[in-house]
Amino acid sequence: MFDEICLSSGLHYNLTSDQIDGFVENDTTRSQEYADHALVFMVRGIKKKFKQPVAYTFCQGATKQHELACQLKEVIKQVNKAGLQILATISDQGRTNEEAIKFLKTETRGAYIKRNEEYRDDIYEIELDDHKTMKIVHIFDVPHLMKCIHNNLLTKDLVFCMDGNKGRAKWSHIRELYEIDNAIPDCKMLPRLTDRHVVPEKILKMKVKCATQVFSQHVSSIMLFLACKC
């Protein structure tokens, strides 16, 4: 997994290394620009429950796509040398992250064309130091996907097809359900929903919990029940 975190810009003299910290820096280069973000890479187990940060670099704003792709390759190679097998990489849907993965897939597609092999767009490959290749799937993290769906539905309708019938989901449907539930005295069917979940001006857009509670199976069931009664 990889993501960037915000930092407070500033310079600090490191007595141990006899250098000034606080500039943009990665494993190979160092500039005179002030760093205000750190790009962190973390390994998480699938069969065994563990997580461990393994690398970080300092950047100004978002790391550029080609630089991110190069760092991701190097981290994967080093983790593989340590004896762990990388099956997937995970990030949010930041533009730089999407472009870096797109760049890696384009590279992989080119290698497949040279070998006259069929390429599937759901993987990218990393060439290891022993000239072997590792197939990796990239996944966008579920919490961020939930927030994106939630926030997009506030301003855009969702057109879908179910059982051969075309439908349209609107945020106004959720708000109408909330208002109907609030109008029932002393018997709320959806006690978890509040204005912070439903009313656009009050919604906490960065709270994953609010998005998952709105899209919960319980809310869906109550909406279906009331729709069938109408």
URJOQUI-V141191 format. One record per residue. OMEGA is omega in whole degrees, 0 to 359 (none if undefined). NEAR is the number of other C-alpha atoms within 10 Angstrom. D_CENTER is the distance of its C-alpha to the mean C-alpha in Angstrom with 1 decimal. Layout:
# URJOQUI-V141191
OMEGA NEAR D_CENTER
OMEGA NEAR D_CENTER
This chain:
# URJOQUI-V141191
177 19 9.2
180 18 9.0
179 16 8.3
176 20 11.0
180 12 13.3
176 14 16.2
171 14 19.7
181 10 23.1
178 12 25.0
181 11 28.2
182 12 30.5
178 10 31.8
180 11 34.6
184 11 33.7
183 8 37.1
183 6 36.2
181 8 34.9
177 8 37.2
179 10 34.6
178 11 32.8
178 16 29.1
179 21 26.8
174 20 26.5
187 20 23.8
169 20 23.9
187 17 22.5
186 11 24.4
185 5 26.8
179 7 27.1
182 12 27.7
179 11 28.3
177 9 30.1
179 12 27.2
178 19 26.0
175 23 22.5
176 19 20.4
172 20 17.0
176 22 16.4
186 21 13.9
175 16 13.6
181 21 13.3
175 16 13.7
178 19 15.2
182 13 15.0
175 12 17.7
179 10 17.8
179 6 21.6
184 7 22.1
175 7 20.3
172 9 19.6
186 12 17.0
171 10 18.2
184 12 17.0
181 12 18.7
173 16 18.4
175 19 17.7
181 17 19.0
184 25 19.9
175 25 19.1
188 19 20.0
179 16 17.2
175 20 14.4
181 20 15.5
188 15 16.9
181 19 15.5
177 15 18.5
178 13 18.6
179 19 15.0
179 19 16.0
179 12 19.2
180 20 17.7
177 20 15.4
184 16 18.5
179 15 20.6
180 17 18.5
179 22 18.4
182 19 22.1
178 14 23.0
177 14 21.1
178 15 23.0
180 12 26.2
175 9 25.7
179 8 26.0
180 13 22.5
180 14 21.2
179 18 17.6
183 11 16.7
170 13 12.9
185 19 10.3
176 16 6.6
172 19 4.0
186 19 1.7
174 15 4.8
184 13 7.2
181 11 10.6
179 18 11.5
179 22 8.7
181 15 9.6
179 17 13.2
179 20 13.3
177 22 12.3
178 16 14.7
179 16 17.2
178 21 17.2
178 21 17.6
176 14 20.4
181 14 22.1
179 21 22.0
179 20 23.4
179 13 26.2
179 14 27.1
179 15 27.4
178 11 29.6
180 9 31.8
181 9 32.2
179 9 32.9
178 10 30.3
182 9 28.1
174 15 24.4
188 11 21.6
184 12 18.6
180 11 16.2
166 18 16.8
184 23 17.5
175 19 20.2
177 20 20.9
182 14 24.6
183 16 25.7
179 11 28.7
178 6 31.0
171 8 30.2
178 9 28.5
179 12 25.1
178 17 22.1
184 14 20.1
175 17 16.3
175 15 13.8
182 17 10.2
172 15 7.7
190 16 4.4
187 14 3.9
179 13 6.8
180 15 7.2
177 17 5.0
179 15 6.8
179 18 9.8
181 19 9.9
178 16 9.7
180 14 12.4
185 21 14.3
177 18 14.5
181 13 15.4
177 15 18.0
185 15 19.7
183 11 20.9
175 12 20.8
178 13 22.4
179 13 20.9
183 10 23.6
179 11 23.7
180 9 26.3
181 7 27.5
178 5 30.8
181 7 31.8
180 7 31.6
180 9 29.5
180 10 27.9
178 10 26.1
181 13 23.9
176 14 24.2
180 19 23.1
176 14 26.9
180 12 27.2
180 19 25.1
178 16 27.1
177 13 30.4
180 18 29.6
180 23 29.0
177 12 32.3
181 13 34.2
180 17 33.1
182 17 34.1
179 11 37.5
184 10 38.5
173 7 40.4
182 7 39.9
180 10 37.8
177 14 34.1
182 15 32.3
185 16 28.8
182 10 29.4
183 11 25.8
178 17 25.2
177 15 26.2
181 13 26.3
176 14 23.0
196 23 21.4
185 23 23.4
187 16 25.2
183 15 23.1
184 8 24.9
185 11 24.1
174 17 20.6
190 17 18.2
183 16 15.2
180 14 12.8
179 15 14.1
182 17 12.1
180 15 15.6
180 22 17.2
182 23 14.9
178 15 15.5
177 15 19.1
183 19 19.7
183 15 18.4
178 11 20.2
180 11 22.8
178 13 25.5
179 19 24.9
181 12 24.8
179 11 28.1
179 15 29.8
179 16 29.0
180 11 30.3
181 11 33.4
179 11 34.3
180 10 33.7
181 8 36.1
183 6 38.7
none 5 38.7
